[in-house]
């Protein structure tokens, strides 16, 4: 008798089950049926958005981004668009028959043929342009007839500013919480890499959410402000930022200002706590 057969022949009554199985059954807690149920039961951390909300906001931004560039004429017609918007017509070739005299011709001969691929694409392009002029961009996009191109045109500064501000707005995040993931996950990875050295901080500087390096140096001399954010207040800041001695000095002065304390009042234990809370990246590098 195999082990599987033996197990299947065990009596069902709990009092007759082997002692080892009874012990294991009482010791093991009941778990959700799958990992998804387990995740659903976990409490959401304070300030963290539910996953469904994040997905909805990301989808809303991507739709806005596509329509934004479509409105600027930066779009592509999809295969579905070429297929379903193509006119169902034929082209007529009109020719005269051979003349029977110098003054008379036979009636014209008509020959019908299907439109070429080039003619079909031109016809669809004209139809799309007319629909866009008629304000039907959303209809075209929602039906997947057109979409934004893979390479977006970021040459205009106004375009970059509008997109970054809309990203912050639709994600519903404090600018301090914006990370490279937010750019990459919403179709803006190329923008971040090509124009901001893959630094969310530099992108926020251009969008007027964060102070520039020159402003930080000036504030270290004249006094700090609160209408924008400093890079060390962000969730993440690149390690290369702390290679600049002036930035380390400015961050230290800001810490004194934020705590409203004199340097002599900063104890070692307070330093460890506050630096970990306010200047995480600096702490990791320079407390060694």
ABEGO torsion letter per residue (X at the ends): XBAAAAAAABBABAAABBAAAAAAAAABBBBBABAAAAAAABBBBBGBBBAAAAAAAAAAAAAAAAAAAAAAGBBBBBAAAAAAABBBBBBBBBBBBBBABAABBBBBBBBBBBBBAAAAAAAAAAAAAAAAAAGAAAAAAAAGABBBBABBBAABAAAAAAAAAAAAAAAGBBAAABBAAAAAAAGAAAAAAAAAGGBAAAAAAAAGABBBAAAAAAAAAAEBBAABBBAAABABBBAAAAABAAAAAAAAAAAAAAAGBBAAABBAAAAAAAAAAABAAAAAAAAX
